[in-house]
Every structure is written in C-alpha cells, then in structure tokens.
Amino acid sequence: MHLKHILVPHRYEAEDILKLLKEGKDFSEMAKKRSQCPSAASGGDLGNLKGKKLDPDFEEAAEILKPGQMSGIVRTRFGFHIILRVA
C-alpha cells in the first residue's frame, strides 16, 4: 500500500485543502506547501507502508481506498489527514 498524505492541525485547514484538491490542484504540490508532516518535502509521499505499524484510524481509512483514490478528512491523534493511495 503506497500512500501520500497531507497533515494539518485543524479541520478547517483540511477542509480548505480538500476543496482545492477537488478543484484540480496537484496533491504533491499541496502537500509541499501545506502539510505539517516531514513527508511534505517529498510531496507527502510515505512510500510503501505494507506491514508497518500505523495509527489505527489512518490505516482503516487508507485500506479502503483503491489505487488513485483520495480520502476525505481523516482525524488521528496527530491531526487531520487527507490520504491519496498511489498503489
């Protein structure tokens, strides 16, 4: 499961970003500009996470996505995520 994500501390930020993504903004560019995760430098790329221990809420949301599909807003103990399943 290869994932990218955008992490922000507030729901309103995630809502703004999700709206822009649905309007056609590039996921990687939005991650570089807005994500609070160290993965922002690589466009939110988390790589292949199969077999890695993930936050249960994040993992549950990611597992139901099909390759190329983007999640809605996912809340975890780290903040608010938007997840893109690459493969």
N, C-alpha and C positions, 0 to 999 in steps of 0.2 A: 504494500500500500504506500504509494509515493504521494506525499502531500505538500501543499503550500498553505500558509495561513497568514492572516493579519491579526495582530493582537493589540487591543486598546483598553484603557482602564475604565471607560464609561460607555454605557449603552448608546447614548446619543451620538457618540463618535462612530460607533459601529453602524448605526442606522444611516448616518451620512455617507459612510464609505460604501455600504451595501447599495444604497441608491445610485451612487456614481458607477459602481461596477455593473449594475443592471442597465445603466445608460450606455455602457460600452467602454468604460475606462479599463485600461490594462491592469490585470491583477498584480503582476510583479512590480509595476511602477507604483501602484497604490501602496503596496507593502513597503517598498523602499522609502516612500515619503511619510507614511503614517503609522506603520507598525512599531510597537514598543518592544518587540522581541529582537534578540540579537540576530535572528534569521532575516531581519529586514535588509541587511546588507546584501543578501543573495536573493532578493525578491520574495522573501517569505518561504523559501524552499527548505523544507525539513528533511528531504530525502526519503529513502525507503524506510518506513517505520515498522515493518513486519517483525514481530517478536520483541519489540521494545515496549517497556512499561510506560503507558501514557495515562494522563488524567482520565478517569472513567467517563466523565461527561464528554470530553473531547473525542475519546476513542469511539464511544457509542455513535456520536454524530458523524464521524469520519467513515465508519464501517458501512453505513447505509448509503453512502454516496457511490455513484458509478463514475468510472474514469471520465474526466472532463466536466463533472458536475460540481457546482458550488453550493455550500450550505447556506442556511440563513445565519442568524446570530446565535452563537453557542456560548453560554456562560460557564466558566470554570472558576476555580479558586484564584486563577491568575488574571482574570479579566474577561473581556468579551472578544471572541474569535469569529472570523469568517474563514472557512476552510475550503480549499479547492483540491479535489482529488485529481492528481495528474495521471496516475496509473494504478 
